[in-house]
Amino acid sequence: MISEEEKEQFIREKASEHVPIANEKILWSLHGVKKLRIERLRKTEVEIFLKKCIIIENYHEKGRSLPDCLVLGFIGADPVHSVIAIDKDFDRILIVTVYRPSTERWEDGWKKRKRQG
C-alpha cells in the first residue's frame, strides 16, 4: 500500500520528468481527454499544475487496478481537480479525469466536499 505522501511525491516527480514523446510519464484516459475539452483546458496546463498539486482525497485501493487520488492544482488563479492513478510498475501516472470544481459542491479552498442534503 502506498501512502498519501508517497502518492503526492510520485505525481509531482512524474509531472516534472514528463517530456512529451521523449519521456512520457503522464498518460491520459479517453475520459480525461473528453473532460479536458469540455472544461476548455489544455493538456500542458494540467501537466504543469501537477508539479505542485496537493492530494485532497485518497481513494481506497480495494477493487481498483491502480492506487488513485483526487488532486487540487491551479491554472493561474483557477482551481482544477484531477483524479490521478499511480502506476509505479511502469513509472508513470494516468489522468483519469479533470474538471473545474464548483462552489455548489466544494468548500474550504476547493479541498472539501460540501455535505449533501
C-alpha atoms as one frame of an Amber mdcrd trajectory, in Angstrom:
protein
   0.000   0.000   0.000   1.312   3.441  -0.940   0.899   6.340   1.494  -0.698
   9.674   0.609   2.679  11.409   0.920   4.302   8.875  -1.415   1.490   9.330
  -3.947   1.809  13.102  -3.892   5.587  12.936  -4.294   5.294  10.388  -7.117
   2.774  12.554  -9.004   4.972  15.631  -8.683   8.084  13.706  -9.765   6.429
  12.185 -12.850   4.983  15.588 -13.820   8.458  17.106 -13.521  10.082  14.296
 -15.526   7.420  14.307 -18.254   8.571  15.328 -21.717   6.007  14.639 -24.465
   7.178  11.955 -26.902  10.736  11.824 -25.488   9.910  10.773 -21.894   6.195
  10.101 -21.430   5.409   9.995 -17.711   1.833  11.281 -17.939  -0.827   9.319
 -19.799  -4.394  10.482 -20.409  -7.522   8.327 -20.302 -10.093   8.837 -23.048
 -12.481  10.214 -20.409  -9.772  12.624 -19.223  -9.254  13.959 -22.749 -13.023
  14.385 -23.223 -13.307  16.284 -19.930 -10.317  18.427 -20.910 -12.227  19.609
 -23.972 -15.490  20.114 -22.081 -13.729  22.188 -19.418 -11.766  24.120 -22.071
  -8.429  23.257 -20.556  -5.139  22.385 -22.225  -3.076  19.278 -21.547   0.060
  21.299 -20.890  -1.716  23.476 -18.302  -2.849  20.416 -16.360   0.515  18.675
 -16.684   2.244  21.780 -15.294  -0.035  22.178 -12.259   0.605  18.543 -11.309
   4.159  19.559 -10.361   2.722  21.427  -7.350  -0.609  19.687  -6.773  -1.873
  18.517  -3.406  -3.941  15.437  -2.647  -7.357  16.280  -1.254  -8.883  12.787
  -1.325  -7.095   9.475  -1.158  -9.115   6.556  -2.556  -9.119   3.031  -1.175
  -7.185   0.563  -3.282  -9.677  -2.280  -2.848 -11.341  -3.055  -6.170  -9.156
  -0.650  -8.158  -6.495  -1.704 -10.624  -4.164   1.152  -9.568  -3.977   3.314
  -6.446  -5.526   6.705  -7.165  -6.425  10.015  -5.607  -8.056  13.388  -6.231
  -5.658  16.302  -6.502  -6.086  20.060  -6.466  -3.998  22.401  -8.547  -4.306
  25.855 -10.025  -4.064  27.208 -13.526  -3.430  30.856 -12.812  -5.956  31.623
 -10.086  -8.433  28.981 -11.282  -8.783  25.757  -9.252  -8.728  22.446 -11.101
  -9.322  18.923  -9.775  -7.929  15.785 -11.338  -8.165  12.102 -10.477  -4.718
  10.576 -10.865  -3.866   6.864 -10.942  -0.390   5.838  -9.778   1.365   3.259
 -11.966   4.624   2.541 -10.150   5.287  -0.632 -12.166   5.601   1.406 -15.373
   6.905   4.583 -13.645   4.078   6.851 -14.784   0.767   8.432 -13.836  -2.591
   8.338 -15.581  -5.001  11.255 -15.647  -8.404   9.638 -15.228 -10.458  12.847
 -15.267 -10.060  16.582 -14.878 -12.621  19.287 -14.068 -13.164  22.744 -12.621
 -14.732  22.378  -9.156 -17.939  24.310  -8.427 -18.793  26.330  -5.330 -22.030
  24.327  -5.079 -20.083  21.141  -4.331 -16.774  22.298  -2.804 -15.650  24.437
   0.125 -12.556  25.155   2.225 -10.476  26.430  -0.672 -11.704  23.674  -3.028
 -10.377  20.984  -0.665 -13.539  19.606   0.937 -16.814  18.329  -0.464 -19.916
  20.035   0.875 -22.365  17.817   2.681 -25.350  16.926   0.556 -28.899  17.418
   1.823
